[in-house]
């Protein structure tokens, strides 16, 4: 795609919106480098990747993704054998590896139905490199979050004991010296200068002490001296501390060598993270803007309720649906009516379609796949190049006409403007005819009547206008396809309070023919609005009739159900009647047995029983017919009963589960521990209400730090930084961090503790482990 069109259509501003969702520096860079696709197969693959990420963002792992520290500079340093990474850089690499592993698990996760997205597995790989995982864990085992070698490291433990032993020996000597030389010392407490213990000695008694003078007080009354034995002790402490520094340097070098040996694998990981994170940022942007997936099988422009992503809440959705044989659209209408915004929206959506396959429009929207998009929008005037407005337009149009192909989209704003109207109209028509022959689709905005007439004459060209409200004399920004639009210059001039004499003269100069054409267009627009109102009224009437029909059907269903209920009650009554009569008959038979029983009497008894049984069978058959009729009248949703479904039973709506189908319209249902056979008319499906909650929040807070160092700050400054850190951590999904406040007088420690105790977002806080800073460091859990 040519760079000028991309800039004019505002695509880079949309990319900035996407970059705000990126979690890594590589992802942000990749968004700028991601190419536009002109092959449908490649575009379909990228669309599938983004569709998979949109689905996964709603899964349980969607909220577990972490941000990535920047390691670009660290990877560059690893390529230089002379330079080495510092501790914080190594910790950054370890966290980068950990975040990458989470992202890889996110892309490879299985959905509830057991399926997964194969294109996403190709992005981050099907398995994570075990060597990188081992390096990341090793770094975090050796270094703390600030990048310092942990005090608990085995190689430093013995060295630190030696330092403490030398310090203790030095302190004992100082205490003993001060105790035995009270007449020469200024105070009873030794002092620390540049990491060395010194004795404060009275200036007039310094000759009594055999040693070196290291400094003096501001008044000159006190000199700080190192007696000769103390010199050696101080040197021992310094040497022991230097041994620790040497050992730390060795540890960092080992870590550097280990990381450098897997530099290529780290670079490959960073590349995969960038590719995946760029698509993930697009997916999050698409969710935020409520984008829909374009239909790549449709080869003509169909935009439904398209919303320009840069206009925010003031956007007016536009709809433009072109037939497959339409090759050009001439858009006319009032100034500031939305013509330029419309063509920019189409051009920007064409870029987005070939960038990610998602656009902020309703389902069913689609755009052709173009090989390039050429635009001429805005004022091309240039003093340096000695170009007027018209010359600038002609230069750009000449470039467009020379480079476009049969698969190109051409967008020309105010074609033929900036010069004599007659000549401009001729150039505009010739340009549009040329584009019809050479380009796939051309969008033109113009006030020239010649182009409107040309669009009427050509079946592959369609007129479109921006609607204008005659009552308010303001544009509505809606597109009307099939009708040319007026410029409404006189209406606008009236709204701007031009003198009546000027307006009258303008109408006179305009001529009766132009006024008649304008009147015809206004009449056509009025008729169109009348038809739209009639169509709306008819649709409302249709919906009302549908509602009435449903109400009648429901009423009929209730009547049938009541009738079936009455029949059922009648059948039950008949069954009781049969039982009574059978007992009476049995008594009769018993009496007959005591007397003389003839064949005729027995036959009469059997005939009596058969008649009663036949009567019962007829009643049950009639009841079954009524139930079948009711099932036919019930809505389709109510008849879709299958084994295993949860249902509501009877008028009490008790919860049950269908175990098996029995008969035509009967089911065996388990209600608690009971099993019952019920007709389908007494079963209904429970209503399910799906609720979707979308939360969007924004914050200007910077990315949080894993370790917040407030040493050297006053309490007020420290609490201000801590408040920013907590807000940033909440925004970026960080659940824990640590604060280094040191020991000191305990002011920072106590103040920070009181603040954390009262903060509503803090779940817990506690001092660090002894080997990780102890009471000079606090862990915070949000």
C-alpha positions as a printed Julia matrix, in Angstrom:
782×3 Matrix{Float64}:
   0.0     0.0     0.0
   1.35    3.45   -0.84
   2.43    5.51    2.15
   0.49    8.68    1.25
  -2.88    6.92    1.24
  -2.13    5.22    4.56
  -1.4     8.6     6.16
  -4.36   10.42    4.6
  -6.81    7.75    5.76
  -5.59    7.95    9.36
  -4.41    4.34    9.54
  -1.41    5.09   11.77
  -3.68    6.69   14.4
  -5.64    3.43   14.49
  -2.38    1.5    14.87
  -1.58    3.75   17.85
  -4.87    2.63   19.4
  -3.83   -0.98   18.85
  -0.36   -0.36   20.3
  -1.99    0.78   23.55
  -3.08   -2.86   24.03
   0.37   -4.31   23.32
   2.27   -5.96   26.17
   5.75   -5.91   24.68
   8.09   -3.59   22.81
   8.42   -6.24   20.11
   4.63   -6.33   19.71
   4.47   -2.55   19.27
   7.23   -2.66   16.67
   5.61   -5.58   14.87
   2.3    -3.68   14.56
   4.11   -1.0    12.56
   5.86   -3.6    10.42
   2.86   -5.92    9.88
   2.12   -6.02    6.17
  -1.15   -5.54    4.32
  -2.21   -8.79    2.66
  -3.45   -8.9    -0.92
  -3.89  -12.68   -1.15
  -7.13  -14.05    0.24
  -5.54  -17.25    1.61
  -2.96  -15.35    3.68
  -5.56  -12.84    4.87
  -7.89  -15.67    5.89
  -5.09  -17.24    7.96
  -4.37  -13.99    9.82
  -8.1   -13.49   10.35
  -8.29  -16.98   11.89
  -5.39  -16.17   14.23
  -7.08  -13.01   15.49
 -10.45  -14.79   15.77
  -8.8   -17.46   17.94
  -7.21  -14.84   20.2
 -10.54  -13.02   20.59
 -12.1   -16.31   21.71
  -9.25  -17.09   24.12
  -9.36  -13.62   25.69
 -12.71  -14.6    27.14
 -11.28  -17.77   28.69
  -9.99  -18.31   32.21
  -6.38  -17.68   31.15
  -7.28  -14.41   29.44
  -6.54  -12.4    32.58
  -3.26  -14.16   33.41
  -1.19  -12.56   30.63
   1.7   -10.39   31.85
   3.54   -7.46   30.32
   7.03   -7.98   28.9
  10.1    -5.99   30.03
  12.2    -4.51   27.24
  15.15   -6.76   26.34
  16.09   -5.27   22.96
  19.15   -3.48   24.39
  20.1    -6.59   26.39
  20.05   -8.79   23.28
  22.29   -6.25   21.52
  24.77   -6.31   24.43
  24.83  -10.11   24.36
  26.18   -9.87   20.82
  29.25   -7.96   22.11
  31.68  -10.38   23.83
  33.36   -7.48   25.69
  30.25   -6.02   27.32
  28.15   -7.72   29.97
  24.63   -7.42   31.34
  24.0    -5.97   34.77
  21.85   -7.71   37.36
  18.61   -5.82   36.53
  19.06   -6.68   32.83
  19.4   -10.37   33.67
  16.29  -10.24   35.88
  14.44   -8.56   32.99
  15.38  -11.48   30.72
  14.16  -13.96   33.34
  10.79  -12.18   33.59
  10.59  -11.99   29.8
  11.03  -15.77   29.6
   8.36  -16.3    32.3
   5.87  -14.01   30.52
   6.61  -15.8    27.23
   5.83  -19.16   28.81
   2.46  -17.84   30.04
   1.71  -16.48   26.55
   2.66  -19.84   25.0
   0.32  -21.68   27.4
  -2.42  -19.16   26.62
  -2.13  -19.79   22.87
  -2.0   -23.59   23.26
  -4.87  -23.97   25.75
  -7.85  -26.17   24.94
 -11.4   -24.85   25.02
 -14.23  -26.38   27.03
 -15.15  -28.62   24.11
 -11.58  -29.93   23.85
 -10.71  -28.03   20.67
  -7.81  -25.61   20.22
  -6.54  -23.15   17.61
  -3.83  -24.63   15.41
  -2.71  -21.28   13.86
  -1.92  -19.94   17.33
   0.23  -22.97   18.14
   2.34  -22.12   15.1
   2.86  -18.57   16.41
   4.3   -19.43   19.85
   5.27  -23.05   19.24
   3.69  -26.23   20.53
   6.15  -26.58   23.42
   8.33  -24.17   25.36
  12.13  -24.39   25.14
  13.27  -26.19   28.3
  16.72  -24.56   28.16
  15.21  -21.06   28.27
  12.92  -22.09   31.1
  15.96  -23.39   33.03
  17.92  -20.16   32.43
  15.04  -18.0    33.64
  14.64  -20.0    36.83
  18.39  -20.03   37.46
  18.59  -16.23   37.18
  15.75  -15.75   39.66
  17.32  -18.29   42.01
  20.57  -16.3    42.06
  19.36  -12.68   41.84
  16.65  -10.82   43.73
  14.12   -8.53   42.03
  16.48   -5.54   42.21
  19.17   -7.49   40.33
  21.46   -8.01   43.33
  22.95  -11.41   44.12
  20.9   -12.87   46.97
  22.55  -12.83   50.38
  21.62  -16.48   50.74
  23.84  -17.48   47.78
  26.17  -20.31   48.93
  29.27  -18.68   47.42
  28.72  -15.49   49.42
  27.6   -16.93   52.74
  31.11  -17.76   54.06
  32.58  -14.51   52.72
  29.9   -12.47   54.49
  30.69  -14.32   57.74
  34.35  -13.34   57.34
  33.38   -9.7    56.81
  31.24   -9.76   59.96
  34.08  -11.36   61.92
  36.54   -8.64   60.85
  33.97   -5.94   61.63
  33.37   -7.36   65.1
  37.1    -7.47   65.79
  37.42   -3.87   64.62
  34.5    -2.73   66.81
  35.95   -4.45   69.88
  39.29   -2.69   69.34
  37.59    0.71   69.01
  35.55    0.2    72.17
  38.59   -0.88   74.13
  40.73    2.0    72.81
  38.1     4.6    73.71
  37.67    3.06   77.18
  41.39    3.13   77.95
  42.07    6.57   76.41
  39.22    8.71   77.66
  41.49   11.73   78.19
  42.34   11.98   74.46
  39.07   10.98   72.74
  36.37   13.56   72.05
  33.38   11.17   72.39
  32.79    7.63   73.6
  31.6     6.43   70.18
  33.71    5.6    67.14
  32.77    7.11   63.73
  32.48    5.66   60.22
  34.22    7.51   57.39
  34.26    6.07   53.84
  33.58    2.59   55.13
  36.4     2.74   57.7
  36.02    3.08   61.49
  37.94    6.02   62.98
  38.48    7.38   66.52
  37.36   10.98   67.26
  40.4    12.48   69.03
  40.76   15.93   70.63
  42.87   18.09   68.37
  45.2    19.17   71.18
  45.85   15.54   72.18
  46.43   14.01   68.75
  50.13   13.6    69.39
  49.26   11.12   72.12
  47.8     8.7    69.52
  50.1     6.72   67.23
  48.28    6.52   63.91
  47.01    8.32   60.78
  44.73   11.36   60.67
  42.04   10.81   58.04
  39.94   13.99   58.48
  38.83   16.64   60.95
  35.59   18.26   62.1
  34.33   21.55   60.71
  35.4    23.42   63.84
  38.83   21.81   63.9
  38.42   20.72   67.51
  38.26   17.07   66.58
  40.43   14.96   64.32
  39.5    11.49   63.16
  42.37    9.06   63.45
  43.13    5.47   62.65
  45.57    4.01   65.2
  48.06    1.71   63.5
  46.34   -1.51   64.68
  42.97   -0.14   63.47
  44.48    0.56   60.03
  45.15   -3.13   59.54
  41.7    -4.06   60.85
  40.0    -1.6    58.47
  42.09   -2.99   55.63
  40.98   -6.52   56.55
  37.33   -5.47   56.36
  37.87   -3.76   52.99
  39.72   -6.78   51.61
  36.98   -9.14   52.79
  34.34   -6.91   51.21
  36.35   -6.81   47.99
  36.34  -10.59   47.97
  32.54  -10.47   48.02
  32.54   -8.03   45.09
  34.92  -10.3    43.18
  32.68  -13.29   43.85
  29.58  -11.32   42.75
  31.39  -10.37   39.54
  32.17  -14.06   38.94
  28.51  -15.01   39.49
  27.28  -12.31   37.1
  29.85  -13.39   34.5
  28.66  -17.0    34.75
  25.08  -15.85   34.28
  26.13  -13.7    31.3
  27.95  -16.61   29.7
  24.96  -18.87   30.23
  22.52  -16.38   28.72
  24.9   -15.53   25.86
  25.13  -19.21   24.88
  21.37  -19.19   24.19
  21.22  -15.76   22.55
  19.83  -17.11   19.27
  17.02  -18.92   21.06
  16.23  -15.72   22.99
  16.11  -13.73   19.76
  13.78  -16.3    18.19
  11.57  -16.14   21.29
  11.44  -12.33   21.08
  10.42  -12.57   17.42
   7.6   -15.02   18.22
   6.45  -12.85   21.13
   6.36   -9.81   18.84
   4.3   -11.61   16.18
   1.87  -13.02   18.75
   1.59   -9.87   20.84
   0.85   -7.77   17.75
  -2.08  -10.03   16.87
  -3.18  -10.1    20.5
  -3.22   -6.29   20.58
  -5.36   -6.28   17.41
  -7.74   -8.78   19.03
  -8.11   -6.64   22.16
  -8.66   -3.53   20.01
 -11.31   -5.4    18.0
 -13.11   -6.39   21.21
 -12.95   -2.82   22.52
 -14.32   -1.34   19.27
 -16.94   -4.11   18.92
 -15.56   -5.11   15.52
 -16.99   -7.86   13.36
 -15.2   -10.33   11.16
 -15.42   -9.47    7.46
 -16.74  -11.99    4.96
 -13.84  -12.64    2.59
 -16.06  -14.57    0.15
 -18.05  -11.43   -0.75
 -16.3    -9.49   -3.53
 -18.27   -6.22   -3.38
 -18.46   -3.41   -0.84
 -20.99   -4.0     1.94
 -20.66   -1.79    5.0
 -23.43   -2.01    7.61
 -23.46    0.53   10.46
 -19.76    1.25    9.96
 -18.23    3.41   12.73
 -15.02    5.36   12.13
 -12.74    4.31   15.04
 -11.15    7.76   15.41
 -14.38    9.74   15.9
 -15.29    8.32   19.31
 -18.77    9.0    20.68
 -19.65   11.59   18.03
 -19.43    9.04   15.22
 -22.5     8.57   13.01
 -22.65    4.98   11.64
 -22.79    4.81    7.86
 -24.23    2.09    5.64
 -23.1     1.57    2.04
 -24.15   -1.57    0.18
 -23.05   -1.78   -3.47
 -24.03   -4.4    -6.03
 -21.27   -6.44   -7.6
 -21.61   -4.59  -10.94
 -21.07   -1.11   -9.4
 -17.6     0.22  -10.26
 -17.9     3.83   -9.05
 -19.85    5.99   -6.6
 -20.37    9.75   -6.96
 -21.12   11.25   -3.53
 -22.59   14.74   -3.43
 -24.3    16.89   -0.84
 -23.83   19.93    1.4
 -20.5    21.2     2.62
 -19.51   19.72    6.01
 -22.17   17.05    5.41
 -19.85   14.08    5.84
 -18.76   13.3     2.27
 -15.04   13.26    3.07
 -15.58   11.32    6.3
 -17.58    8.73    4.34
 -14.92    8.09    1.71
 -12.21    8.1     4.39
 -14.19    5.52    6.36
 -14.46    3.23    3.3
 -10.74    3.64    2.55
  -9.69    3.07    6.18
 -11.91    0.0     6.46
 -10.37   -1.39    3.26
  -6.94   -1.04    4.92
  -8.16   -2.63    8.17
  -9.76   -5.47    6.23
  -6.42   -6.34    4.62
  -4.51   -5.72    7.84
  -6.49   -7.92   10.22
  -9.87   -8.92    8.7
 -11.87   -7.08   11.39
 -13.69   -3.72   11.09
 -15.93   -1.69   13.47
 -19.19   -2.56   11.7
 -22.09   -4.98   12.04
 -21.95   -8.64   11.03
 -22.29   -9.18    7.28
 -19.97   -6.33    6.33
 -17.4    -7.09    3.65
 -14.92   -5.44    1.31
 -13.03   -6.62   -1.78
  -9.33   -7.42   -1.43
  -7.48   -4.62   -3.24
  -3.86   -4.67   -4.4
  -3.49   -0.97   -3.5
  -5.47    2.07   -2.41
  -4.89    5.46   -4.04
  -6.26    8.67   -2.55
  -6.39   12.37   -3.29
  -7.84   13.97   -0.17
  -7.26   17.47    1.19
  -5.35   20.49   -0.02
  -2.2    19.68   -2.02
  -1.04   23.32   -2.15
   2.72   23.74   -1.75
   4.62   27.05   -1.72
   8.0    25.31   -1.89
   7.02   23.27   -4.96
   5.21   26.26   -6.5
   1.94   24.31   -6.64
  -1.51   25.85   -6.36
  -4.41   23.88   -4.89
  -5.55   22.73   -8.34
  -1.99   21.97   -9.49
  -1.39   19.91   -6.36
  -4.57   17.89   -6.99
  -3.66   17.32  -10.65
  -0.16   16.11   -9.71
  -1.57   13.56   -7.27
  -4.34   12.45   -9.67
  -1.74   11.99  -12.42
   0.2     9.68  -10.05
  -2.98    7.75   -9.2
  -4.02    7.27  -12.83
  -0.53    6.12  -13.77
  -0.2     3.49  -11.05
  -3.68    2.04  -10.41
  -4.6    -1.45  -11.63
  -7.74   -3.49  -12.12
  -7.63   -4.46   -8.41
  -7.13   -0.96   -7.0
  -9.42    1.26   -4.91
  -9.35    4.91   -5.96
 -10.66    7.68   -3.66
 -10.84   11.24   -5.06
 -12.14   14.06   -2.85
 -13.7    17.15   -4.5
 -12.72   16.0    -7.98
 -12.43   18.91  -10.45
 -12.48   21.65   -7.81
 -10.12   24.61   -7.52
 -10.41   25.84  -11.12
 -12.96   27.05  -13.67
 -16.2    25.06  -13.03
 -16.7    24.2   -16.72
 -13.15   23.0   -17.27
 -13.09   21.33  -13.87
 -16.27   19.39  -14.69
 -14.78   18.2   -17.98
 -11.58   17.0   -16.28
 -13.58   15.35  -13.51
 -15.77   13.41  -15.96
 -12.79   12.31  -18.07
 -10.94   11.2   -14.94
 -13.93    9.2   -13.69
 -14.37    7.51  -17.09
 -10.69    6.53  -17.06
 -10.99    5.11  -13.54
 -14.03    3.06  -14.62
 -11.88    1.34  -17.22
  -8.76    0.82  -15.1
  -9.72    0.53  -11.39
 -11.77   -1.97   -9.39
 -13.77    0.65   -7.43
 -13.72    4.45   -7.47
 -15.22    6.75   -4.84
 -15.63   10.41   -5.81
 -17.01   13.41   -3.92
 -18.04   16.4    -6.02
 -20.46   19.29   -6.38
 -20.38   19.14  -10.2
 -23.75   18.42  -11.8
 -21.96   16.84  -14.78
 -20.74   13.96  -12.61
 -24.23   13.46  -11.11
 -25.72   13.23  -14.64
 -22.92   10.9   -15.71
 -23.69    8.62  -12.77
 -27.34    8.45  -13.87
 -26.36    7.53  -17.42
 -23.92    4.73  -16.51
 -25.29    1.53  -14.98
 -21.94    0.72  -13.31
 -21.91    4.12  -11.55
 -24.26    5.06   -8.73
 -25.17    8.4    -7.2
 -25.14    8.84   -3.45
 -25.88   11.9    -1.37
 -25.5    13.08    2.18
 -28.9    13.72    3.75
 -29.83   17.31    4.64
 -32.58   18.31    7.09
 -34.67   21.02    5.44
 -36.18   22.1     8.77
 -32.96   22.59   10.73
 -30.87   23.34    7.6
 -28.19   20.99    8.98
 -26.71   17.76    7.57
 -27.64   14.44    9.21
 -24.49   12.6     7.93
 -26.61    9.72    6.58
 -25.92    8.27    3.12
 -28.76    8.08    0.58
 -27.9     5.73   -2.28
 -29.4     6.29   -5.72
 -30.03   10.04   -5.39
 -27.68   12.96   -6.11
 -27.39   15.6    -3.43
 -27.59   19.35   -3.5
 -24.84   21.56   -2.17
 -27.45   23.56   -0.19
 -25.17   26.59   -0.47
 -28.08   29.03   -0.3
 -29.52   27.27    2.76
 -26.16   27.42    4.48
 -25.78   31.08    3.54
 -29.2    31.81    5.09
 -28.2    29.98    8.25
 -25.05   32.15    8.41
 -27.27   35.3     8.27
 -26.18   36.67    4.87
 -28.21   39.79    3.89
 -31.49   39.05    2.13
 -30.53   41.23   -0.84
 -27.43   39.13   -1.4
 -29.44   35.88   -1.23
 -32.09   37.22   -3.63
 -29.43   38.25   -6.14
 -27.78   34.83   -5.8
 -31.06   33.05   -6.58
 -31.55   35.38   -9.58
 -28.06   34.69  -10.9
 -28.52   30.97  -10.27
 -31.23   30.83  -12.93
 -34.62   29.21  -13.08
 -33.3    25.95  -14.55
 -30.93   25.31  -11.66
 -33.67   26.2    -9.2
 -36.04   23.74  -10.94
 -33.44   20.95  -10.78
 -32.93   21.68   -7.11
 -36.68   21.61   -6.55
 -36.95   18.25   -8.33
 -34.2    16.8    -6.14
 -35.9    18.14   -3.02
 -39.21   16.61   -4.14
 -37.48   13.27   -4.72
 -35.89   13.43   -1.26
 -39.26   14.29    0.29
 -40.9    11.34   -1.47
 -38.08    9.09   -0.33
 -38.57   10.19    3.26
 -42.33    9.6     2.92
 -41.65    6.09    1.61
 -39.26    5.44    4.5
 -41.9     6.58    6.98
 -44.51    4.37    5.3
 -42.11    1.44    5.31
 -41.4     2.0     9.01
 -45.13    2.22    9.75
 -45.81   -0.97    7.76
 -43.01   -2.77    9.59
 -44.46   -1.7    12.95
 -47.91   -2.87   11.8
 -46.39   -6.17   10.68
 -44.77   -6.65   14.09
 -48.05   -5.77   15.8
 -49.96   -8.32   13.68
 -47.32  -10.91   14.45
 -47.77  -10.21   18.15
 -51.56  -10.52   17.8
 -51.23  -13.84   15.95
 -48.91  -15.19   18.66
 -51.36  -14.05   21.33
 -54.25  -15.83   19.56
 -52.18  -18.98   19.15
 -51.29  -18.86   22.84
 -54.92  -18.39   23.77
 -55.94  -21.33   21.59
 -53.18  -23.42   23.17
 -54.41  -22.6    26.66
 -57.98  -23.54   25.67
 -56.79  -26.87   24.3
 -54.73  -27.51   27.41
 -57.75  -26.78   29.6
 -59.87  -29.07   27.49
 -57.29  -31.81   27.76
 -57.19  -31.3    31.51
 -60.99  -31.7    31.67
 -60.81  -34.84   29.59
 -58.1   -36.2    31.83
 -60.24  -35.53   34.88
 -63.16  -37.22   33.11
 -61.01  -40.24   32.36
 -59.97  -40.46   36.02
 -63.59  -40.27   37.08
 -64.51  -42.97   34.59
 -61.74  -45.19   35.96
 -63.16  -44.78   39.47
 -66.6   -45.59   38.08
 -65.22  -48.75   36.47
 -63.64  -49.83   39.73
 -66.93  -49.38   41.57
 -68.89  -51.27   38.95
 -66.35  -54.07   38.91
 -66.79  -54.56   42.66
 -70.53  -54.55   42.26
 -70.23  -57.15   39.56
 -67.93  -59.31   41.65
 -70.53  -59.21   44.39
 -73.15  -60.15   41.86
 -71.06  -63.1    40.68
 -70.58  -64.2    44.25
 -74.3   -64.24   44.76
 -74.78  -66.15   41.55
 -72.36  -68.8    42.69
 -74.48  -69.53   45.69
 -77.44  -70.18   43.47
 -77.88  -71.79   40.12
 -75.61  -70.26   37.44
 -76.69  -70.47   33.85
 -74.7   -69.76   30.67
 -76.91  -66.8    29.82
 -76.14  -65.12   33.14
 -72.41  -65.62   32.68
 -72.53  -64.24   29.14
 -74.39  -61.16   30.28
 -71.77  -60.5    32.93
 -68.9   -60.72   30.36
 -70.73  -58.47   27.95
 -71.16  -55.93   30.72
 -67.44  -55.93   31.52
 -66.34  -55.68   27.86
 -68.64  -52.71   27.31
 -67.14  -50.88   30.24
 -63.54  -51.6    29.12
 -64.34  -50.42   25.6
 -65.74  -47.21   27.0
 -62.52  -46.59   28.94
 -60.36  -47.27   25.85
 -62.37  -44.76   23.81
 -61.91  -42.1    26.47
 -58.13  -42.65   26.59
 -57.83  -42.53   22.8
 -59.74  -39.25   22.69
 -57.46  -37.83   25.4
 -54.36  -38.84   23.41
 -55.73  -37.03   20.32
 -56.2   -33.87   22.34
 -52.64  -34.07   23.69
 -51.24  -34.59   20.17
 -53.13  -31.53   18.99
 -51.72  -29.48   21.87
 -48.18  -30.61   21.02
 -48.73  -29.42   17.44
 -49.85  -25.99   18.66
 -46.98  -25.5    21.1
 -43.96  -23.39   19.97
 -41.08  -25.31   18.39
 -38.77  -24.62   21.3
 -41.13  -26.38   23.71
 -41.26  -29.55   21.56
 -37.52  -30.12   21.38
 -37.39  -32.52   24.3
 -34.61  -35.1    24.31
 -33.18  -37.67   26.69
 -30.78  -36.1    29.18
 -32.41  -32.65   29.17
 -33.21  -30.74   32.38
 -36.92  -29.87   32.43
 -39.58  -28.26   34.62
 -42.43  -30.66   35.47
 -46.12  -29.93   35.99
 -47.75  -26.72   37.12
 -45.42  -26.58   40.17
 -42.41  -26.39   37.79
 -40.39  -28.91   39.74
 -36.9   -29.58   38.37
 -36.39  -32.95   36.72
 -34.29  -34.81   34.17
 -35.55  -36.84   31.17
 -34.38  -40.46   31.44
 -36.08  -42.05   28.41
 -38.81  -41.51   25.84
 -41.9   -43.63   26.33
 -44.57  -43.61   23.7
 -45.21  -40.88   21.19
 -45.45  -37.88   23.51
 -44.51  -39.25   26.94
 -41.23  -39.3    28.83
 -39.86  -41.0    31.93
 -38.63  -38.18   34.18
 -36.56  -38.33   37.36
 -37.74  -35.82   39.98
 -35.36  -36.17   42.88
 -35.5   -39.88   43.85
 -38.85  -40.44   42.11
 -39.47  -41.61   38.57
 -42.63  -40.55   36.79
 -44.05  -40.92   33.29
 -45.36  -37.55   32.13
 -46.78  -36.29   28.82
 -44.71  -33.67   27.01
 -47.47  -31.12   27.6
 -46.5   -31.1    31.28
 -42.8   -30.59   30.54
 -41.06  -27.31   29.71
 -37.47  -26.2    29.27
 -36.0   -23.86   31.91
 -35.25  -20.36   30.69
 -31.6   -19.4    30.54
 -30.45  -15.8    30.74
 -27.02  -15.11   29.34
 -25.43  -12.0    30.73
 -22.37  -10.48   29.21
 -20.41   -7.92   31.2
 -17.85   -5.66   29.49
 -15.57   -3.5    31.55
 -13.3    -0.88   30.03
 -11.03    1.32   32.0
  -8.13    3.54   31.07
  -5.33    5.07   33.08
  -2.36    7.3    32.4
  -0.3     5.42   34.99
   3.14    4.16   33.78
   4.06    0.49   33.88
   4.62   -0.69   37.47
   7.99   -1.71   38.91
   8.61   -5.09   40.47
  10.76   -3.39   43.12
  10.08    0.17   44.31
  13.16    1.78   45.92
  12.28    4.78   48.14
  15.5     5.02   50.12
  16.7     8.59   50.56
  13.2    10.08   50.11
  11.1    11.83   52.73
   7.9    10.04   53.79
   5.6    12.28   51.74
   7.58   11.64   48.54
   7.73    7.9    49.24
   3.94    7.66   49.79
   3.3     9.59   46.55
   5.43    7.11   44.57
   3.77    4.19   46.39
   0.3     5.49   45.47
   1.32    5.7    41.8
   2.84    2.2    42.0
  -0.38    0.67   43.42
  -2.57    2.33   40.76
  -0.21    1.22   37.98
  -0.03   -2.35   39.36
  -3.84   -2.59   39.46
  -4.16   -1.28   35.89
  -1.53   -3.67   34.51
  -2.69   -6.74   36.44
   0.3    -7.04   38.8
  -0.7    -8.68   42.08
   2.51   -8.31   44.1
   5.6    -6.09   44.33
   8.17   -5.12   46.94
   9.35   -1.83   48.5
  12.94   -1.19   49.61
  12.8     1.45   52.38
  15.88    0.53   54.4
  16.27    0.44   58.18
  17.23    4.02   59.12
  15.22    5.55   61.94
  12.14    3.55   60.97
  10.18    6.59   59.74
   9.75    5.27   56.21
   9.05    1.73   57.43
   6.36    2.82   59.9
   4.77    5.38   57.55
   4.58    2.94   54.65
   3.17    0.24   56.96
   0.4     2.58   58.19
  -0.43    3.61   54.64
  -0.64   -0.01   53.39
  -2.78   -1.03   56.38
  -5.46    1.54   55.46
  -5.35    1.13   51.65
  -8.44   -0.69   50.39
  -6.62   -2.36   47.47
  -3.91   -3.94   49.67
  -4.76   -7.48   50.77
  -1.64   -8.12   52.85
   1.91   -6.84   53.47
   4.87   -8.1    55.44
   8.61   -7.7    55.87
  10.9    -9.59   53.51
  12.76  -12.76   54.41
  16.08  -12.17   56.22
  18.05  -13.26   53.18
  16.07  -10.85   50.94
  16.4    -7.64   52.96
  14.56   -8.41   56.19
  12.96   -5.38   57.87
  14.48   -3.05   55.29
  12.15   -4.37   52.6
   8.37   -4.97   52.51
   6.35   -7.35   50.3
   2.95   -6.01   49.15
   0.05   -8.23   48.0
  -2.88   -6.57   46.21
